[in-house]
Each structure stands twice: as structure tokens, then as C-alpha cells.
Amino acid sequence: MFAKKEIIDILKDNSQNRELFAHADMVRKENVGDAIHLRGLIEFSNICRCSCKYCGLQMANKKLERYRLSPDNIISCAKDAVDAGYKTIVLQSGEDIFYSKNVMCKIISEIKSMDIALTLSIGERSLEDYKEFRDFGADRYLLRIETTDANLYKKMHPNMDFKNRLKCLYNIKNLGYETGCGSLIGLPGQSIESIANDILFFKELDADMIGIGPFIVHPDTPLKDAENGNFTLALKAMAITRIMLKNINIPATTAMETLNPNGRIIALQSGANVIMPNVTTLECRKKYEIYPGKITPDKDIQKHRNCLEEKLKSIGRTISKEHGFRRQ
């Protein structure tokens, strides 16, 4: 367990990086094992009502070709992923309220009948919506905070409310979801102290899943002239998070691989234990452009899963056959 000052010192000092990553990998192995959980990611809409300054999906981006999958198409994508051996489906979209509570509950019910775990990542909703989604079978909910610095949050998220974001996270937690959160490393104006506070917040929340990745500049956003986040700093934040929350699930994010061709494998050797392959229809995968250069598989679901399995074997890992809930 690290105090805040220790976290700051570790993040600032690169002389012990190898030891940090090795320690995080050992903690990972002892607490969650060598099996990697694959989460089949269905990005079912890139339409968003928000204006987050770093995100290519923001509503002001007129260059992005928008799409929505129908409920039947979403369910069909899920079935294809389950047939390919996936044990978890992640439904992710922009904040698109076209998908009402009733529509989402129908989709959730159909997918849950396939005997898999289901994660939702669809943004801020009412307590009633969260409760209904849970009642219809949703197991997990991912709602990234991105930064716990209230002032920076306000700058990065026009027309959004930091306090409401926190409220939503605790509503999700209190309803019994496995709760996912996460942060971007390298946002303009972000301090090392702020990153340390993010990690301490994840511990306070007792989050079950944490995704940490570097900020990547999108040319069609207000931050187009900023610099990308630092791969090593993001990896260190992820490693410290593993050491602080030993038994949680941590994805090797695609953003890691965007900055480093071997980024996800390095992350899996530094504390991560989850990969989230895209199982959306091929024609839609490249349109969900949160940031440019996003790793998007061009193979069908089964072929991509087979490729991942071979890659994981090369570092002594296997694909889990479980639903991938947090170990107790």
C-alpha cells in the first residue's frame, strides 16, 4: 500500500521502473493468475450528446461519419462473439439517449440469455435506469472519471458536472454492479499529484475494474495542438493501481498499443489481465474513433481471437474460460 507522497515519488522517478513493473506483474500473478479475460466489445453507436475536448466522438465533430446499430444488430454481434468463445460482452456507445431504458433492457435481457457476463459502458443515466439495467441482468458498468481534479474535469468536459459523475459512480456501486472506472494520463494541465489522487480515488471507490491509458490527440477536437500522453507514465499509473487494488481486473488498453506497437503485451507483463477485442461489425469498427490510430482488428471475430490466443501463448498466458468476475 502506498501513501500519496510515495505514489507521487514513484511516478516522478524513472530509475526503478523495471522493478515496479516486475512487482506489479507478481501481484497480478498471485492474485488473479495467468489466464487473460477477453471481453468482446460492441461499440454500437458513435453518436454522443457530450463535448469532451479530447474525444473524437464529441458532438461538435462534423467530420465523423456517425452510425447506430439496431437492437437486432447488437444482439447478433453478441451472438457471434459468444459463438466464438467470448464469456463477457461489453456494450459501449457515446452518450446516445436514442437507446431508451426500455430498449436497453430488451437488449440486456436477450444477451443475458446467452449465459455470459454483460458490461455496460453507456455514460451517465438516472438512478432508475441503472436500477432497471441491473434488474434485467447487467453485471458490470464502466464509467470512467478520466480525472479526479474537479477544475481539470470542468475544463475537459464542458456542460458536464463533476459531482454528478461521482454520484453516478456511487449509484452504480451501491446497486451491486461490478464497477469500472479509469483515467487518461497526459491531459493538458494534468499534474502528477492529480494522477496520484486518481489512483487513491480508485482505492476509495473500491473499483472492480480500472482502465488507464495515455491521452492521444485527435486532430478534430479542441485539443488538436496538444501533445500525446506518455506511454511509460500511463504504464506506471496502471502498475501502481494493480499493487494498490490487488485482485481487480485491469485491461491492457488499446491506447497503449497506439503509442507503442507492443503496448498491450507490455501492459500484460506489468499488471494487466484483460483484453477487450472489438467484435462490432467490420464496417463500423473504424468509425468509433475516440482517438486516431486506434487498434482495430480487420479479421472476423474467430480469426482475431485465434491470433490473440497465439500471441498470449508467447508470454505464457492462456485465455480464461470463466466469466471474469473480480476474485474475492
ChimeraX attribute file (.defattr): number of C-alpha atoms within 10 A of each C-alpha:
attribute: neighborCount
match mode: 1-to-1
recipient: residues
	/A:1	11
	/A:2	14
	/A:3	9
	/A:4	14
	/A:5	11
	/A:6	12
	/A:7	22
	/A:8	19
	/A:9	13
	/A:10	20
	/A:11	22
	/A:12	13
	/A:13	9
	/A:14	13
	/A:15	9
	/A:16	10
	/A:17	17
	/A:18	11
	/A:19	11
	/A:20	19
	/A:21	24
	/A:22	15
	/A:23	18
	/A:24	25
	/A:25	24
	/A:26	17
	/A:27	21
	/A:28	27
	/A:29	18
	/A:30	12
	/A:31	16
	/A:32	20
	/A:33	17
	/A:34	19
	/A:35	18
	/A:36	23
	/A:37	24
	/A:38	25
	/A:39	25
	/A:40	29
	/A:41	22
	/A:42	27
	/A:43	24
	/A:44	25
	/A:45	25
	/A:46	25
	/A:47	21
	/A:48	21
	/A:49	13
	/A:50	19
	/A:51	20
	/A:52	23
	/A:53	21
	/A:54	25
	/A:55	25
	/A:56	27
	/A:57	32
	/A:58	22
	/A:59	17
	/A:60	17
	/A:61	14
	/A:62	11
	/A:63	9
	/A:64	17
	/A:65	14
	/A:66	14
	/A:67	13
	/A:68	17
	/A:69	17
	/A:70	13
	/A:71	17
	/A:72	11
	/A:73	14
	/A:74	20
	/A:75	20
	/A:76	15
	/A:77	23
	/A:78	28
	/A:79	17
	/A:80	17
	/A:81	25
	/A:82	19
	/A:83	13
	/A:84	17
	/A:85	16
	/A:86	27
	/A:87	22
	/A:88	26
	/A:89	26
	/A:90	24
	/A:91	25
	/A:92	19
	/A:93	21
	/A:94	21
	/A:95	21
	/A:96	17
	/A:97	14
	/A:98	12
	/A:99	17
	/A:100	10
	/A:101	16
	/A:102	12
	/A:103	11
	/A:104	19
	/A:105	20
	/A:106	15
	/A:107	20
	/A:108	24
	/A:109	16
	/A:110	17
	/A:111	23
	/A:112	19
	/A:113	9
	/A:114	14
	/A:115	11
	/A:116	18
	/A:117	21
	/A:118	21
	/A:119	25
	/A:120	24
	/A:121	20
	/A:122	22
	/A:123	19
	/A:124	17
	/A:125	16
	/A:126	11
	/A:127	14
	/A:128	11
	/A:129	16
	/A:130	20
	/A:131	17
	/A:132	16
	/A:133	24
	/A:134	20
	/A:135	14
	/A:136	16
	/A:137	19
	/A:138	22
	/A:139	21
	/A:140	24
	/A:141	29
	/A:142	26
	/A:143	22
	/A:144	19
	/A:145	20
	/A:146	22
	/A:147	24
	/A:148	21
	/A:149	17
	/A:150	13
	/A:151	12
	/A:152	18
	/A:153	19
	/A:154	15
	/A:155	14
	/A:156	22
	/A:157	18
	/A:158	12
	/A:159	11
	/A:160	16
	/A:161	13
	/A:162	19
	/A:163	10
	/A:164	12
	/A:165	17
	/A:166	15
	/A:167	14
	/A:168	19
	/A:169	22
	/A:170	13
	/A:171	19
	/A:172	23
	/A:173	19
	/A:174	12
	/A:175	14
	/A:176	13
	/A:177	22
	/A:178	20
	/A:179	25
	/A:180	28
	/A:181	20
	/A:182	23
	/A:183	24
	/A:184	22
	/A:185	28
	/A:186	22
	/A:187	24
	/A:188	16
	/A:189	10
	/A:190	15
	/A:191	15
	/A:192	17
	/A:193	16
	/A:194	18
	/A:195	25
	/A:196	24
	/A:197	18
	/A:198	22
	/A:199	26
	/A:200	20
	/A:201	16
	/A:202	22
	/A:203	14
	/A:204	9
	/A:205	16
	/A:206	15
	/A:207	21
	/A:208	24
	/A:209	23
	/A:210	24
	/A:211	22
	/A:212	27
	/A:213	27
	/A:214	25
	/A:215	26
	/A:216	28
	/A:217	23
	/A:218	22
	/A:219	15
	/A:220	20
	/A:221	19
	/A:222	18
	/A:223	19
	/A:224	14
	/A:225	10
	/A:226	16
	/A:227	13
	/A:228	18
	/A:229	19
	/A:230	16
	/A:231	20
	/A:232	18
	/A:233	21
	/A:234	23
	/A:235	26
	/A:236	25
	/A:237	23
	/A:238	29
	/A:239	28
	/A:240	24
	/A:241	28
	/A:242	28
	/A:243	21
	/A:244	18
	/A:245	24
	/A:246	19
	/A:247	20
	/A:248	24
	/A:249	26
	/A:250	27
	/A:251	24
	/A:252	27
	/A:253	22
	/A:254	20
	/A:255	23
	/A:256	27
	/A:257	21
	/A:258	19
	/A:259	20
	/A:260	14
	/A:261	11
	/A:262	11
	/A:263	20
	/A:264	21
	/A:265	19
	/A:266	18
	/A:267	25
	/A:268	25
	/A:269	20
	/A:270	27
	/A:271	32
	/A:272	31
	/A:273	25
	/A:274	24
	/A:275	22
	/A:276	18
	/A:277	22
	/A:278	22
	/A:279	28
	/A:280	27
	/A:281	18
	/A:282	15
	/A:283	8
	/A:284	19
	/A:285	19
	/A:286	18
	/A:287	17
	/A:288	24
	/A:289	17
	/A:290	18
	/A:291	19
	/A:292	17
	/A:293	15
	/A:294	18
	/A:295	17
	/A:296	15
	/A:297	17
	/A:298	13
	/A:299	12
	/A:300	16
	/A:301	24
	/A:302	16
	/A:303	13
	/A:304	16
	/A:305	22
	/A:306	12
	/A:307	11
	/A:308	16
	/A:309	15
	/A:310	14
	/A:311	14
	/A:312	18
	/A:313	11
	/A:314	10
	/A:315	13
	/A:316	10
	/A:317	17
	/A:318	18
	/A:319	20
	/A:320	16
	/A:321	13
	/A:322	15
	/A:323	17
	/A:324	19
	/A:325	16
	/A:326	13
	/A:327	12
	/A:328	7
